[in-house]
Amino acid sequence: MRLAVDTVRQLGVPFGVIINSAGIGDDAVEDYCRAEGMRLMMKIPWDRRIAEGYSRGEPVVRVIPELKEQFKNLYTEIAAAV
């Protein structure tokens, strides 16, 4: 992640962070984002249903419909930035 962050910063590309499988491990990624002033745009929770859905080719919002609004907001935020 540090390498990716350094690269986009050198390129001057706007970016944000989406944490996948949030809730596993510690808060190191969130702490890093906060310390570096990076925008944490979304956290996708660790949920076995997501992995099972991926294996069937199902989108995450079909497997966990309550995430649909968060993905809509993410899209709106990205679209506004570009």
Phi, psi and omega in degrees: 000319181300320179296316179297317180297314178301319181295310182293329177292318178295326179280347181073026182270129176296145181205164174215174185241136172240122179267122176264147181059041178298144179103351175263133177081209185258193182261023186301319181293315178297319178298317179298315179300314180297313182296328182266000180068031181268146182280120174271108189272330182193152172236121176265119187290153170288127179205123182304328180299326178295312179300318178296319178296317177303318182295338177263000180080020181268139175292150184302326182287344173278326181283317179232084185304333181293347176275350184303316181295321178296320178292323176298315179297321177299313179300314180300317180295317179293315181300323180291333183276342183248000000 
